[in-house]
Amino acid sequence: MIRLFEKQYIAILLIIGISLAVFYPTLNSNVIDLDDTTMILDLNNPDKYFSAKKMFWKNTIGCYYRPLLMLSFIIDSKTWAFEYSGYHLTNIVLHLFNALILYFIAVAFFKGKRQFKVVSFFLSIAFVLNPLTIESVAWISGRTDILATFFSLSSFFFYISKIRFRSVFVSISFLLGLFAKENAVCMFIIIVLSEFVICYPSKGFKVSLIRSLKWAGILSTSFFIYFYFRFAGFGLLLIQEQIQALPIQGLHLQDGVSLRSQMISGLFALPAAIAFYLKKLVCPFPLNFAISQINLTLYSIGFVIIGIISLTLVLKRKFYYPFWILLFIISFSPALPVALGDVAWTRFAERYLYLSVPVICLFAGDLYYKKILKYPERTNIIKTIAVSILIIFCIGSIQRIHVWKDKKSLWEDTYKKNPFNGKVLYKYGSVLSFEEGLPFFKKAVKISRDSEWRDFSLLIVAQDEANKLNYNKAYDLIQEALKINSERQNCYQAAGILKQIIKDESLREDKYNRLLIQCYQLAYKKKPEPVDLLNIIRIFESLNDDKNAEKYSKMLIEKFPRSRAAKYILSKFNN
């Protein structure tokens, strides 16, 4: 039976079969309303045009620059439209490709050792079944990590291969990885460090250093091209001025705290974050979609212990474990800045370890051979432990895929593990019926920080108060929500509630109309659209305020002369 895995084509077919079988249920999964829904609607909106040039050649600085990821979604949208299973299938196929590349890397890595093809096969399966990969595969928007890992593994595969012009293939793969997600940057350090370790001490320190620097120079070319595109030919290098006034998409600052102050204070959490991710790599359980907090004291102590042990081993010139620990840290180092501040919707995430999983798989294979050689009499015990871990991972992954089958099961599981997270309370309430979800929105309003999407929950509670004719209470809640976040989505949701209130003919207070006008003014300030001005004009017309109606009509015609709204106003004037 074991000899079958020695045949490469059988191993490849089994990797493909197991990958498709394990992740097949995700083809029936829906979207989870966290980036997925908005993205797919935008991609299939006939009024929106996506330019490849604009994707790669930005004219503004933002939090994300992932043109290759966006290009993959555009291809999906042209192929699958609103068929979600197609988007999921792309994720599965990319994950499968990563498993195959890892298999070939492991074959090259362990070549010459006993049953190296068999070990490589099981390492690839361990990657496929690792529970830490489920989030990236099952979540459509999680593709960014899969795609970046695909090109990162490709760059490393070309690096260890003997093909002609390998430096060109390595550079191109590395560049494409950066275009998929910036975490591919870790491959720069991994390749340079690997070159030094491979050469030293057999080729001497000087030669090893020179060869490492050579690869650093080769990969720096990819860096230069990446930054050239990201900053539009370096035309956006007036960074300081732009960043200070920039409302970065996806950024959630703590109440009254600047991003810089937040990240500086977060430096104290850095050691704990490193220890937490190391622990997750070794033992991924419990699995959690929204890891917003960790035990800083416990993991800080863990970091100190790991540091002391590693330093002791280095002083004794035992570099094996310290080297692998360093590789693990390098592989997830791009995720560490996220842990310093509320840059993403959660400060910690299992998907950030997707690229680290192949690294620990290679370590597991290397450790297996190391222990087999050292304890040949315990070979069966070591194999039993390895198979047991694989079975545990398989069970955990299947259970996790079941959790990801729909929005309700995912957010129910997430709520159980994060009952006091305002963002989770809002998302769980959103997938329930209005009456079922209302207690969760009210809880979020009561206990969550402003940065935990409290504004979203406030508006839903305001809607409930308006339905109950508690208009003053709804008014206060709307004001509080807009004070926290006056983005267009909030402004228009608030406007809808206010329109409902104003329809009540028994109401004679002007404050509701004033707040309604303010909603459209705030929306226009965030992103000027002709419909905002048209809505303001209609309110003033309903109030018989001809002076302000005329003022905003002229503004609409002047700012958006070709818009439908402007043509509508002009037609009224002509009549």
BANU-793137 format. One record per residue (C-alpha): residue in one letter; y, z, x. Coordinates in steps of 0.001 Angstrom, whole numbers, padded with zeros to 6 digits, always signed. Each point is the difference from the previous one (the first is absolute). Example, Ala and Ser with C-alpha at 12.3 -4.5 7.8 and 13.67 -1.06 7.14 Angstrom:
<nodes>
A-004500+007800+012300
S+003440-000660+001370
</nodes>
This chain:
<nodes>
M+000000+000000+000000
I+002474+001022+002728
R-000748-003217+001885
L+001463-001992-002888
F+003456+001340+000888
E-000401-001439+003482
K+000382-003429-001566
Q+003720-000614-000197
Y-000034-002227-003086
I-001966+002619-001962
A+002442+002725+001051
I+002949-002161-001093
L-001593-000822-003365
L-000748+003686-000609
I+003569+001024+000873
I+001298-002601-002463
G-002488+001027-002696
I+000596+003747+000335
S+003789-000448+000043
L-000008-002113-003160
A-002477+002285-001767
V+001916+003203+000765
F+003421-001360-000954
Y-001096-002199-002908
P+001169+002609-002587
T+003586-000341+001251
L+000050-003575-001345
N+000133+001561-003464
S+002741+002420+001006
N+003461-000336-001446
V+003332+000561+001729
I+001257+003557+000490
D+003726-000468-000740
L+001006+001050+003496
D+001470-003204+001486
D-002853-002143-001352
T+001352-000726-003499
T+003583-000746+001022
M-001139-002146+002903
I-002393-002141-002054
L+002571-000452-002780
D+002622-001078+002543
L-002389-002394+001732
N-000814-001710-003294
N+003570-000060-001295
P+001020-003700-000254
D+003661+000972+000417
K-000646+001526+003420
Y-000262-002150+003090
F-001669+001254+003155
S+001083-001758+003165
A-002221+000210+003083
K+003120-000274+002130
K+001614+002992-001712
M-003203+002009+000318
F-000150-000479+003763
W+003735-000359+000621
K+001656+003037-001590
N+003740+000218-000610
T-000020+003746-000613
I-001623+003011+001637
G-002486+001850-002172
C-002771+002516+000204
Y-002724-002666-000120
Y-000433-003285+001821
R-003475-001363-000782
P+000344-003736-000600
L-003650-000853+000600
L-001081+002577-002582
M+002404-001485-002524
L-001251-003488+000803
S-003575+001100-000761
F+001113+001338-003389
I+001842-003237-000784
I-003174-001985+000754
D-001894+002372-002301
S+002553-000445-002781
K-000258-003798+000234
T-003789+000262-000102
W-000637+002844-002439
A+003264+000480-001961
F-000614+003151-002104
E-003737+000192+000724
Y-000053+003339+001847
S-003596-000419+001150
G+001146-002829+002273
Y+002442+002265+001821
H-002744+002610+000382
L-002397-002665+001293
T+002435-000918+002779
N+000095+003647+001089
I-003797+000189+000019
V-000340-003210+002028
L+002541+001199+002573
H-001839+003337+000258
L-003237-001928+000475
F+001572-002089+002776
N+001129+003192+001722
A-003568+001312-000131
L-001296-003221+001562
I+002610+000031+002769
L-000891+003626+000728
Y-003659-001030+000192
F+000760-002641+002645
I+002238+002411+001921
A-002793+002599-000008
V-002552-002605+001138
A+002239-000866+002948
F+000814+003659+000639
F-003622+001214+000128
K-001634-003156+001347
G-002915+000759+002298
K-000774+003375-001536
R-003171+000714-001941
Q+000050-001465-003533
F+003726-000691+000332
K-000031-002517-002871
V-001622+002538-002305
V+002557+002647+000928
S+002818-002530-000479
F-001316-000830-003468
F-000046+003637-001104
L+003470+000605+001452
S+001281-002916-002068
I-001661+001421-003112
A+001519+003407+000807
F+003402-001696-000047
V-000718-001734-003312
L-001143+003250-001608
N+002570+002338+001538
P+001813+001744-002901
L+003307-000283+001877
T-000031-003773-000572
I-000403+000142-003790
E+003675+000564-000798
S+001095-003077+001944
V-002656-002241-001552
A+000169+001224-003613
W+003804+000049-000158
I+001401-003534-000057
S+003160+001065+001835
G-002167+001737+002592
R-000733-003436+001449
T+002731+000511+002596
D-002298+002249+002068
I-003010-002298-000416
L+001950-003092+001044
A+001638+001706+002987
T-003402+001323+001094
F-001536-003473-000320
F+002437-001428+002533
S-000071+003146+002156
L-003797-000130+000290
S+000230-003749+000613
S+002420+000579+002872
F-002362+002556+001552
F-003010-002283-000509
F+001785-002842+001807
Y+001054+002478+002693
I-003599+000969+000837
S-001301-003568-000342
K-000287-002498+002833
I+001455-003001-001820
R+002607-002266+001592
F+003628+000792-000732
R-001022+003386-001374
S+003471+001377+000738
V+001441-002550-002439
F-002445+001000-002739
V+000638+003699+000664
S+003775-000501-000203
I-000153-002054-003199
S-002342+002480-001709
F+002187+002919+001076
L+003112-001747-001347
L-001675-000760-003330
G-001070+003644-000214
L+003630+001078+000422
F+001017-002456-002729
A-002579+001662-002295
K+001014+003609+000744
E+001817+001718+002813
N-002925+002367+000690
A-001620-002859+001963
V+002353+001069+002809
C-002648+002507+001107
M-002124-002902+001299
F+002556-000506+002766
I-000800+003429+001444
I-003740-000272-000691
I-000361-003330+001825
V+002173+001040+002960
L-001827+003331+000298
S-003416-001678-000370
E+000825-002417+002816
F+000824+002895+002318
V-003149+001952-000942
I-002217-003076+000471
C+001455-000726+003450
Y+000361+003539+001331
P-001442+001341+002274
S-002140-002998+001040
K+003004-002217+000755
G+002271+002760+001242
F+003117+001502-001531
K+002485-002673+001113
V-002016-002981-001254
S-000809+001819-003250
L+003670+000764-000574
I+001076-003583+000746
R-002567-001440-002419
S+001081+002459-002691
L+003644-000947+000511
K-000998-003656-000211
W-001396+000566-003485
A+003079+002020-000897
G+002094-003023+000951
I-002174-002391-002021
L+000186+002168-003121
S+003731+000545+000488
T+000433-003696-000780
S-001414+000679-003461
F+002380+002940-000333
F+002951-002208+000880
I-000968-002616-002610
Y-000586+002715-002610
F+003397+001605+000538
Y+001668-003408+000175
F-001256-000799-003506
R+000472+003503-001389
F+003649+000117+001039
A+000733-003642-000845
G+000426-001151+003564
F+001462+003399+000907
G+002883-000742-002366
L-000718+003238-001838
L+000385+002209+003017
L+003089+001622-001483
I-002661+002468-001034
Q+001998+003210+000176
E+002625-001225-002445
Q-002542-001351-002463
I-002395+002919+000034
Q+002699+002571-000709
A+000870-001679-003282
L-003442-001316-000837
P-001946+001251-003047
I-003418-000685+001505
Q-002626-000993-002537
G-002828+002486-000235
L+002008+002792+001630
H-000044+003427-001688
L+002334+002428+001708
Q-000236+003716-000578
D+002788+001503-002073
G+003251+000010+001982
V-001731-000740+003306
S+000655-003076+002140
L-002900-002110+001264
R+000826+000878+003607
S+000065+003765-000711
Q-003179-000242-002026
M-001898-001796+002784
I+001301+002350+002709
S-001178+003019-001992
G-003260-001840-000620
L-000695-000143+003741
F-001352+003532-000298
A-002665-001390-002340
L-001051-002712+002464
P-002749+001999+001796
A-001434+001051-003357
A+000037-003619-001206
I-001914-001125+003098
A-002629+002716-000476
F-000250-000816-003713
Y-000705-003680+000631
L-002512+000833+002747
K-001791+002273-002437
K+000064-002739-002664
L-001620-002457+002387
V-002840+002404+000749
C-000328+001355-003558
P+001809-002136-002611
F-000690+002367-002885
P+001598+000995-002337
L+001415-003393-000913
N+003477+000009-001492
F+002334-002853-000959
A+003163+002121+000184
I-000010+002247+003072
S+003570+001293-000032
Q-000607+003305+001794
I-002393+001430+002562
N-000571+003489+001373
L+002484-000182+002880
T-001045+003324+001529
L-003724-000761-000034
Y+000340-003522+001372
S+002581+001035+002598
I-002519+002528+001309
G-002624-002760-000057
F+002291-002239+002051
V+000486+002743+002604
I-003773+000544+000248
I-000642-003754+000391
G+002753-000191+002617
I-001361+002921+002022
I-003557-001362-000066
S+001174-003503+000989
L+002174+001327+002818
T-002866+002130+001308
L-002321-003016+000027
V+002607-002128+001795
L+000494+002681+002657
K-003759-000029+000497
R+000221-003809+000307
K-002037-000468-003156
F+001948-002742-001739
Y-002467-001217-002620
Y+001062+002041-003049
P+003734+000181+000879
F+000042-003804+000354
W-001516-000571-003439
I+002272+002608-001591
L+002951-001823+001542
L-001253-003299-001467
F-000320+001590-003448
I+003569+001303+000180
I+001321-003366+001191
S-001794-001782-002857
F+001735+002073-002688
S+003235+000705+001882
P+002033-002501-002108
A-000680+002245-003017
L+001465+003094+001650
P+003698-000819-000663
V-000860-000133-003718
A-001162+003625+000241
L+003424+001029+001328
G+001895-000903-003160
D-000356-001358-003530
V+000057-003635+001111
A-003023-000919-002144
W-001121+001384-003333
T-002338+002416+001810
R+000451+001350+003515
F-003715-000235+000783
A-002521-002580-001174
E-003615-000937+000613
R+000908-003706+000160
Y+002019+000692+003168
L-003332+000609+001746
Y-001505-003375-000902
L+000639-001376+003500
S-001314+003228+001549
V-003394-000285-001711
P-001239-002858+002271
V+001057+002088+003008
I-002031+003018-001074
C-002939-002285-000846
L-000003-001295+003579
F+000257+003593+001227
A-002993+000946-002169
G-002047-002799+001568
D+001037+000978+003506
L-000745+003665-000708
Y-003401-000965-001430
Y-000998-001708+003261
K+001461+002840+002030
K-002079+002612-001831
I-003146-002142-000047
L+000163-000314+003784
K+000724+003689+000461
Y-002537+001290-002539
P-002763-002654-000307
E-002336+002572-001524
R+002445+000460-002908
T+000302-003678-000863
N-001528+000404-003468
I+002298+002934-000812
I+003063-001993+001086
K-001101-002970-002117
T-000595+002277-002994
I+003505+001448+000321
A+001492-003513+000234
V-001883-001224-003082
S+000952+003158-001929
I+003682-000570+000749
L-000359-003608-001153
I-001602+001118-003279
I+002751+002582-000604
F+002643-002652+000632
C-001766-002396-002362
I-000129+002565-002822
G+003641+000962+000595
S+001130-003631-000035
I-001893-000881-003184
Q+001455+003059-001722
R+003485-000894+001243
I-000290-003593-001211
H-000917+001402-003423
V+003216+002074+000057
W+001996-003148+000750
K-001490-001929-002941
D+003112+000508-002166
K+003391+001683-000027
K-001011+002952-002134
S-002976+001070+002122
L+002015-000407+003213
W+003004+002033-001134
E-002199+002608-001682
D-001803+000547+003303
T+003306+000007+001884
Y+001541+002512-002418
K-002948+002389+000396
K+000628+000038+003757
N+003823+000052-000242
P+000937+001963-003161
F+003508+000842+001243
N+001093-003366+001377
G+002817-001472-002100
K-000926-003600+000811
V-003621+000559-001004
L+001036+001787-003209
Y+002170-002976-000918
K-002701-002594+000767
Y-002739+001937-001812
G+002247+000472-003029
S+000776-003729+000030
V-003650-001060-000394
L-000505+002289-002993
S+001345-000487-003510
F+003583+001172-000530
E-001048+003232-001708
E-002750+000755+002538
G+002233-000763+002960
L+003101+001875-001177
P-001131+003449+001297
F-000436-001495+003482
F+003491-001523-000055
K+001475+003317-001112
K-001904+001800+002747
A+001348-002497+002537
V+003575+000578-001216
K-000495+003732+000344
I-001706+000310+003404
S+000553-003172+002029
R+002676-000773+002561
D+002456-002814-000678
S-001700-002140+002661
E-003323+000262-001890
W+001066-002533-002658
R+001477+002743-002168
D+002486-002544-001381
F-002840-002045-001535
S-001410+003048-001785
L+003486+001058-001148
L+000521-003321-001770
I-003325+000219-001819
V+000773+003545-001155
A+003451-001297-001048
Q-001744-002662-002111
D-002040+002730-001683
E+003144+002033-000750
A+001689-003099-001452
N-003034-000611-002222
K+000376+003586-001245
L+003742-000627-000666
N+000962+002500+002719
Y+002690-002382+001211
N+002058+002430+002070
K-003100+001106+001877
A-000972-003636+000603
Y+003549-000719+001220
D-000167+002831+002543
L-003416-001120+001258
I+001206-003595+000435
Q+003027+001138+001982
E-002216+002127+002238
A-002401-002908+000590
L+002790-002430+000913
K+001516+002552+002340
I-003309+000122+001904
N-000634-003749+000009
S+002194-002723-001499
E-002258-002941+000848
R-000044-002870-002498
Q-003325+001033-001526
N+001347+003440-000861
C+003307-001389-001268
Y-001686-002370-002434
Q-002507+002593-001170
A+002886+002409-000642
A+001908-002772-001787
G-002942-000554-002341
I-000020+003681-000975
L+003778+000024-000528
K-000161-003111-002202
Q-002569+001782-002144
I+002346+002996-000307
I+003086-002126-000775
K-001843-001732-002867
D+000168+003299-001875
E+002951-000697-002316
S+000636+003724-000524
L+001008+000223+003688
R+003713-000119+000689
E+000195+001040+003658
D+001330-002493+002587
K-001749+001671+002939
Y-003204-001929-000687
N+001792-003359+000176
R+001801+001074+003163
L-003294+000959+001621
L-001555-003276-001175
I+002810-001944+001666
Q-000484+002113+003128
C-003714-000932+000050
Y+000805-003708+000171
Q+002783+000582+002523
L-002388+001912+002273
A-002640-002717-000367
Y+002594-002631+000906
K+001087+002036+003007
K-003585+000169+001301
K-000715-003696-000495
P+002594-002179-001755
E-001515-001981-002868
P+001854-001935-002746
V-001988+001767-002718
D+001580+003332+001022
L+003500-001322-000645
L-001101-001629-003253
N-001384+003326-001245
I+003279+001748+000866
I+001975-002709-001856
R-002128+000462-003123
I+000557+003767+000017
F+003772-000412+000244
E-000105-002592-002781
S-001926+002431-002222
L+002716+002588+000711
N+002736-002575-000801
D+001345+000437+003521
D+001196-003593+000477
K+001894+000766+003200
N-003051+001201+001958
A-002236-002615-001615
E+002346-002715+001259
K+000209+001630+003450
Y-003784-000028+000475
S-000287-003482-001531
K+002326-001383+002664
M-001970+001859+002680
L-003266-001480-001287
I+001353-003566-000018
E+001544+000438+003445
K-003040+001616+001670
F-002799-001951-001724
P+001518-003266-001298
R-003371-001789-000305
S-001914+002821-001670
R-001186-000147-003605
A+002046+003102-000721
A+003199-001694+001217
K-000741-003133-002045
Y-000556+002185-003058
I+003385+001718+000457
L+001754-003341+000585
S-001537-001405-003173
K+001412+002967-001927
F+003458-000593+001470
N-000185-003703-000888
N-000918+000820-003563
</nodes>
